[in-house]
Amino acid sequence: MTKRSSLFGGAGKASGPTEPAPQSPDPVSAAPAPAERRYPKAATREGKRVATVYLEPEALKQLQRLTIDEDTTLQALLTEGINAVFAARGLSRIA
């Protein structure tokens, strides 16, 4: 008995051994290198790490009012506060 041809193969093609399908690139090696960024990083943030704080809504509003009243940024006020904590504990003001 002879082997039937594939229903999905082309007409007139022999049903013999076929070439393996080309393999797709490894997804791990195709990923971008960690050093690559999709967005530019501000020069003022180079070498720095982020710290997050959760505040009560009223405390945040008060802090935001200070930024407006003193014509400064939230970053500057928080840095000033962290340096005050360091100074109060006898540490250098490095923030």
C-alpha positions in Angstrom: 0.0 0.0 0.0 1.4 3.4 -0.9 1.4 6.5 1.4 -1.2 9.1 0.6 -0.1 12.7 -0.1 -0.9 15.3 2.5 -4.2 17.2 2.2 -2.3 20.4 3.1 0.6 19.9 0.8 0.8 21.5 -2.7 -0.5 19.6 -5.6 2.1 17.5 -7.3 4.6 17.6 -4.4 5.9 14.3 -3.2 5.3 13.5 0.4 8.9 12.9 1.2 11.1 14.4 3.9 10.8 18.2 4.0 13.2 20.9 5.1 12.7 22.0 8.7 11.0 25.4 9.1 13.3 28.2 9.9 13.3 28.8 13.6 12.4 32.2 15.0 15.1 34.0 17.1 15.3 33.2 20.7 13.0 35.7 22.5 15.4 36.1 25.4 18.3 37.1 23.1 16.1 39.3 21.0 15.1 41.5 24.0 16.9 44.8 24.1 19.9 45.1 26.3 19.3 46.5 29.8 21.5 49.5 29.0 19.1 50.6 26.3 16.4 53.0 27.3 13.2 53.8 25.5 13.0 57.3 26.9 15.7 59.9 27.6 16.7 60.3 31.3 17.1 63.8 32.7 20.7 64.7 33.4 19.6 65.8 36.9 18.5 62.2 37.7 21.7 60.4 36.5 23.1 58.2 39.3 20.1 58.9 41.6 17.4 56.5 42.9 13.8 57.1 43.5 12.2 57.1 47.0 8.4 57.1 47.5 6.4 58.3 50.4 2.6 58.0 51.0 1.0 61.0 52.5 -2.4 61.9 53.8 -4.3 64.0 51.2 -4.2 67.1 53.4 -0.5 66.8 54.0 0.1 66.6 50.2 -2.1 69.7 49.6 -0.2 71.6 52.3 3.1 70.6 50.7 1.8 71.7 47.3 0.7 75.0 48.8 4.2 75.5 50.1 5.7 75.0 46.6 3.4 77.7 45.3 3.9 80.1 48.2 7.7 79.8 48.1 8.0 79.5 44.3 9.9 76.3 44.5 9.5 72.6 43.5 8.3 69.6 45.4 11.7 68.0 44.8 13.5 70.9 46.4 11.3 70.9 49.5 11.6 67.1 49.9 15.4 67.3 49.6 15.4 70.1 52.2 13.4 67.9 54.5 15.6 64.9 54.1 18.7 66.9 54.7 17.0 68.3 57.9 16.5 64.8 59.1 20.1 63.9 58.4 21.3 67.1 60.2 19.1 66.3 63.3 20.7 62.9 63.6 24.3 64.2 63.2 24.7 62.9 59.6 26.1 64.8 56.6 23.5 66.6 54.5 24.0 64.6 51.2 20.6 64.5 49.7 
